[in-house]
Amino acid sequence: PGNETRLWGRSTDLCREGIGVTVTTGELTPEELVTMQIPLPSTKPMNVRALVRYCNQGRCGFEFVDLRNQQNEAIEAACEKLSKTSGDR
């Protein structure tokens, strides 16, 4: 509590409920509450809170918590846009 550590990561998966991230350094613990900044297409970077659900060899999964309606809408729009640009693999 009260400690701040900054980590950099690259997202690998995004959905309405959460995000998968590969982090470069540092260790995260399951159930740890974090704040992350997510750059989304067509909007400025958004700060969200998330719970660490797993972290294994730098690959981590996060579940979004306490999202505001505007954040939900921005994430949903980003998912839709990204699925169209990726060709719905």
ROLUMGU-202950 format. One line per 5 residues: number of its first residue (from 1); their letters; for each residue z, y, x of N, C-alpha, C, O. Coordinates in pm, whole numbers, always signed. Layout:
NUM	a	Z Y X Z Y X Z Y X Z Y X; ... $
***
This chain:
1	pgnet	+0 -120 +82 +0 +0 +0 +0 +126 +86 +76 +137 +182; -85 +218 +50 -93 +342 +125 -180 +332 +248 -208 +434 +311; -223 +213 +285 -310 +196 +401 -455 +204 +356 -492 +151 +251; -535 +270 +438 -677 +279 +406 -757 +223 +521 -739 +264 +636; -844 +131 +490 -936 +74 +588 -1075 +89 +532 -1100 +55 +416 $
6	rlwgr	-1166 +138 +612 -1304 +153 +566 -1388 +42 +626 -1384 +15 +746; -1465 -22 +537 -1557 -128 +579 -1696 -90 +532 -1712 -22 +431; -1795 -134 +604 -1933 -114 +564 -1990 -249 +527 -1961 -349 +591; -2071 -251 +423 -2132 -376 +382 -2267 -354 +317 -2305 -241 +285; -2336 -463 +298 -2468 -460 +233 -2461 -551 +111 -2419 -666 +120 $
11	stdlc	-2505 -496 -3 -2498 -577 -126 -2604 -685 -124 -2715 -666 -75; -2566 -800 -179 -2658 -912 -188 -2690 -947 -332 -2796 -1002 -361; -2598 -916 -423 -2615 -944 -566 -2543 -834 -644 -2439 -784 -601; -2600 -798 -757 -2538 -698 -844 -2556 -742 -989 -2666 -781 -1029; -2449 -735 -1065 -2457 -760 -1209 -2356 -669 -1278 -2282 -597 -1211 $
16	regig	-2352 -672 -1409 -2261 -585 -1484 -2115 -614 -1451 -2032 -523 -1457; -2083 -736 -1415 -1944 -775 -1392 -1897 -755 -1249 -1776 -744 -1225; -1990 -750 -1152 -1946 -741 -1014 -2060 -734 -916 -2176 -714 -952; -2025 -751 -789 -2122 -736 -681 -2086 -831 -567 -1969 -856 -539; -2189 -884 -504 -2172 -964 -384 -2207 -877 -265 -2306 -804 -268 $
21	vtvtt	-2126 -883 -160 -2145 -797 -44 -2123 -877 +83 -2032 -960 +91; -2206 -851 +181 -2182 -902 +316 -2121 -787 +395 -2184 -683 +412; -1999 -805 +443 -1930 -700 +517 -1945 -726 +666 -1952 -841 +711; -1949 -617 +743 -1973 -630 +887 -1849 -668 +965 -1856 -748 +1058; -1735 -613 +928 -1611 -644 +997 -1495 -637 +899 -1511 -592 +786 $
26	geltp	-1381 -682 +942 -1263 -671 +859 -1242 -794 +775 -1332 -877 +757; -1122 -805 +723 -1087 -919 +640 -1037 -869 +506 -958 -775 +499; -1083 -932 +402 -1039 -900 +267 -972 -1023 +209 -1010 -1136 +238; -872 -1000 +127 -794 -1107 +69 -824 -1119 -80 -827 -1018 -150; -846 -1242 -131 -865 -1257 -275 -752 -1190 -354 -635 -1195 -315 $
31	eelvt	-790 -1128 -465 -702 -1052 -555 -666 -914 -501 -593 -840 -566; -716 -878 -383 -693 -744 -328 -776 -644 -410 -892 -669 -441; -715 -531 -445 -784 -426 -519 -844 -327 -419 -774 -278 -331; -973 -300 -434 -1042 -211 -342 -1117 -103 -420 -1144 -118 -539; -1148 +4 -352 -1238 +106 -406 -1363 +99 -321 -1356 +97 -198 $
36	mqipl	-1478 +97 -387 -1604 +91 -312 -1700 +196 -363 -1696 +236 -479; -1786 +239 -273 -1890 +334 -308 -2022 +259 -312 -2062 +196 -214; -2089 +266 -427 -2213 +192 -447 -2328 +289 -468 -2326 +365 -565; -2428 +287 -379 -2547 +368 -405 -2637 +294 -503 -2675 +179 -480; -2671 +360 -612 -2757 +301 -714 -2886 +379 -724 -2887 +500 -698 $
41	pstkp	-2997 +314 -761 -3122 +386 -780 -3107 +492 -890 -3040 +469 -990; -3166 +606 -870 -3171 +713 -970 -3037 +778 -1001 -3022 +843 -1104; -2939 +763 -914 -2810 +829 -935 -2743 +850 -800 -2778 +786 -701; -2646 +939 -797 -2571 +958 -672 -2477 +839 -652 -2448 +768 -748; -2430 +816 -529 -2338 +704 -506 -2218 +711 -600 -2165 +819 -629 $
46	mnvra	-2176 +595 -647 -2070 +586 -747 -1950 +513 -687 -1966 +408 -624; -1831 +569 -708 -1708 +503 -665 -1655 +416 -777 -1640 +463 -890; -1627 +290 -747 -1573 +197 -846 -1457 +120 -785 -1445 +108 -663; -1371 +68 -872 -1262 -19 -829 -1302 -162 -858 -1369 -191 -957; -1260 -252 -769 -1297 -392 -785 -1190 -481 -723 -1118 -442 -632 $
51	lvryc	-1181 -603 -777 -1094 -705 -720 -1176 -797 -631 -1287 -836 -667; -1122 -830 -516 -1186 -928 -429 -1165 -1064 -495 -1051 -1104 -520; -1271 -1135 -523 -1261 -1268 -583 -1272 -1377 -478 -1209 -1483 -491; -1351 -1353 -374 -1357 -1448 -262 -1411 -1373 -141 -1477 -1270 -154; -1380 -1426 -25 -1436 -1371 +99 -1438 -1485 +200 -1334 -1539 +238 $
56	nqgrc	-1559 -1520 +244 -1576 -1633 +334 -1681 -1596 +438 -1798 -1579 +406; -1638 -1584 +563 -1726 -1553 +675 -1811 -1429 +648 -1931 -1428 +672; -1746 -1325 +598 -1813 -1198 +576 -1887 -1184 +445 -1934 -1075 +412; -1900 -1292 +370 -1966 -1286 +238 -1855 -1278 +133 -1771 -1368 +121; -1856 -1169 +57 -1748 -1143 -38 -1801 -1118 -179 -1911 -1064 -197 $
61	gfefv	-1723 -1157 -276 -1756 -1131 -416 -1649 -1042 -477 -1530 -1064 -456; -1692 -943 -553 -1602 -846 -613 -1626 -840 -763 -1740 -844 -809; -1518 -829 -840 -1526 -811 -984 -1486 -667 -1016 -1377 -623 -978; -1573 -595 -1085 -1543 -457 -1122 -1426 -453 -1219 -1414 -540 -1305; -1341 -352 -1205 -1230 -332 -1298 -1226 -186 -1342 -1261 -95 -1266 $
66	dlrnq	-1184 -166 -1464 -1162 -31 -1519 -1284 +61 -1509 -1270 +179 -1479; -1403 +6 -1536 -1522 +91 -1532 -1527 +181 -1655 -1492 +140 -1765; -1569 +304 -1633 -1591 +397 -1744 -1728 +365 -1805 -1811 +300 -1742; -1750 +411 -1928 -1877 +386 -1997 -1996 +432 -1913 -2096 +361 -1904; -1985 +548 -1852 -2094 +602 -1770 -2123 +509 -1652 -2240 +489 -1616 $
71	qneai	-2020 +454 -1591 -2039 +361 -1480 -2107 +233 -1527 -2199 +183 -1463; -2060 +179 -1640 -2123 +59 -1696 -2271 +82 -1722 -2354 -3 -1688; -2304 +195 -1781 -2443 +226 -1812 -2527 +240 -1686 -2640 +192 -1681; -2472 +303 -1582 -2545 +321 -1457 -2570 +186 -1389 -2678 +163 -1336; -2471 +98 -1391 -2487 -35 -1330 -2588 -117 -1408 -2673 -184 -1349 $
76	eaace	-2580 -112 -1539 -2674 -187 -1622 -2817 -137 -1600 -2910 -217 -1589; -2835 -5 -1593 -2968 +51 -1568 -3019 +11 -1430 -3138 -18 -1414; -2931 +9 -1331 -2970 -32 -1196 -3012 -178 -1194 -3111 -214 -1130; -2938 -263 -1263 -2972 -405 -1269 -3109 -425 -1332 -3190 -504 -1283; -3135 -352 -1440 -3264 -363 -1507 -3377 -317 -1415 -3480 -383 -1403 $
81	klskt	-3356 -203 -1350 -3458 -149 -1260 -3483 -242 -1141 -3597 -267 -1104; -3375 -292 -1082 -3389 -379 -966 -3454 -512 -1003 -3530 -568 -923; -3426 -564 -1122 -3488 -691 -1161 -3638 -674 -1179 -3714 -767 -1151; -3682 -558 -1226 -3825 -532 -1241 -3895 -516 -1107 -4008 -562 -1090; -3828 -450 -1011 -3890 -429 -881 -3889 -555 -794 -3971 -570 -703 $
86	sgdr	-3794 -647 -823 -3787 -770 -743 -3875 -880 -799 -3886 -988 -740; -3938 -855 -913 -4026 -955 -971 -3956 -1064 -1046 -4012 -1172 -1068; -3830 -1039 -1086 -3753 -1140 -1161 -3757 -1276 -1095 -3792 -1375 -1159; -3720 -1281 -970 -3723 -1407 -897 -3640 -1511 -962 -3633 -1624 -912 $
***
